[in-house]
Amino acid sequence: MDEDVKFILDSTKESMEGSIAHLQKALTKIRAGKASPMMLSTVMVDYYGSQTPLSQVSNINTPDARTLSVQPWEKNLLGDIETAIMNANLGFNPMNNGEMVIINVPPLTEERRIQLAKQAKGEAEDAKVSIRSARQDANKELKALDISEDLLKNAEVDVQELTNSYSDKVDAILTAKEAEIMKV
């Protein structure tokens, strides 16, 4: 029966790892003052009739901390890329110089920084909810097993320790992101 308990603990840990990975991916999309190609990860371009991620039809670079440059592989896509960036509603104003699309990333206002910090907190809270949900599922599965009361209690303690450690990881990630956002 110990194998079943170990399996449940392992799958719970895997689920919690997934929550952390999702949080980190979500937080990369929240910009923190300096330009990053990830800012354009949600932009889709109409490429011969199908919606294609911008990164698959162009090179995205950061020449400096406040500028993004998008160099399409086909020059005729410049207008489509410009339109797609504006339609993505990211708050950017792209400029087309005939060779590439250049985006100046404006510095964040204090108000915007506070909004982004709240958004990051929301993402962290979603991750914690997901972690607690994994704990709840694990406890249900453990109770469904035909094991001794002592083994059940020990396994529930292990699940709670996992939950606490992953919640602490979420807090640490959030603290780092908030510091990055609030830094002028």
N, C-alpha and C positions, 0 to 999 in steps of 0.2 A: 504493500500500500504506500510505502514511502516514495516509490517512483511516481505515483499519481500526484502526491503533494509537491514533489520537486518539479514535475511537469507544469503544474498550475503556477507555481512560483516563477518558473522560467518564462512562461507565456505572459504573466503579469508584468514581469520586468521588461520583456520585449515591447509590450504595449506602452509602458511608461516611457521607454526609450523613444518610441515613435512620437509620443506627445512632445518630448524635448526637441526632437528633430523638426517637427512641424513648427514649434515655437521659433526656433532659430531661423527657419526659412521665412516665416512671417515677419520676423523682426528685420531681416535684411531688406525687406521692401519698404521699411519705414526709414526715410532718409534722415541723416543726422548731420546736416550742414555741408558735408563735402560730396562731390559728385561721385557716383558709382554706376557702372554699367547695369547693375541689378535694378536700378531705378526704372529702367525701360523693359524689364522682364515681362511685364503684362501687356506690352504694346503688340498688337496684331496688325499685320499689313496685308492688304488685298494683293496677292501674288498670283497672277493669271487665274483669277476667279476663286481662289481658296484663301482662307484666313491663315496666315503663316506667322509664327513668332518673328519679331524684328531681328533677333539674333541669328536667324537662319537665312536672312537675305542681305545681311550687312555685317560690317565690322564695327563694334562699338568700343570707343576708347575714351580715356580721360586724360587729355593733354595737361590739365592742371586741376587743382582742387575744386574749381568753380565752373568747369566746362566739360561737356560731353560732346564727342564728335561721332557721327554716324556716317560711315562710308559704305554706300550700297555697292553690291557686286555688279549691278546693272544700273547705269546712269538714269534710265527711264523711270526708275522707281523713286527718284528724289521727291517728287510731288506727293506720291502715295505715302511715303514715309512721313513727310511733314504733316500731312492730313491725319495719319494714324496717331502720331504723337499728340496732336491737338485734341483729337477725339478721345484719347485715353484719359483725358481730364486729370492730368498729373500736375497742372499748374505751370507747365513749361511753355515758352514761346520759341519754337524752333526757327532758325534762319537757314535759308538755302543759299549757298554761294556758287552753285553750278557744279561743284565737285562732291560736296558732302553737306550734311545737315549739321549745323552747330547749335548747341543748346547751352545757354548761360544759365547756370543754376543760381537762382537768387539766394542771398543769405537769409537765414530764417529769422523771423521776428520773434520776440519773446512770447507773444500770444500763440504763434504757430508752434513754437517749441513745447509749450504747455499742452497744446492739442495732441502733438505727436507723443508726448510722454503718456497722456491718457490712453491713446490708441495702443501704445506698447503695454500698458497695464491691463487693458482689455484682452490683448493676446495672451498675456501671462495668466490671467484669470481663466481663460478658455483652456489653457494647458493644464492648470490645476484641476479644473472640473473633469477633464479627460483622465487625469491621473486618479482622481477619487472614484471615477466610474470604473476604472480598471480594478481598483481595490475592492469595490462593491461586487463586481463580477467574480473576482477571485474568492471572496468570502462565501458567495453563494455556491460556487463550485466545490469549495472545501466542505461546506455543510452537507452537500449532496453525497460526499464520499462516505463509505462505511468504515470510519476510523475511530480510534479511541478518543475520549474527551480531552486527554492530555495532549495528544498529537494535534488535535484540532486547535486547541488553545495556542500551542507553540507555533503552528502554521499561521494562525491569525496574527500573532505578534510579529512574525517575519514579514507578513504582508504589510502591516502597519509601519514597520521600520523602512521597508521599501518605499512606501508612500511618503513618509517623512523625508527620506533622502532625496527623492525626486522633486518634492515640493521645495526643498532647500535649493536644489539646482535651478529651478524656475526662478526663485527669488534672486539668486546670484546673477543669472542671465539678465533679468529685468533691471537690477541695480546697475549693471555695467551699461546696458542700453540707455537707461535714463541719464546716466552721467555723460554718455556720448552725445545724446540729444541736447542736453542743457549746456554743454560746453560751447562757449561763443568763439 
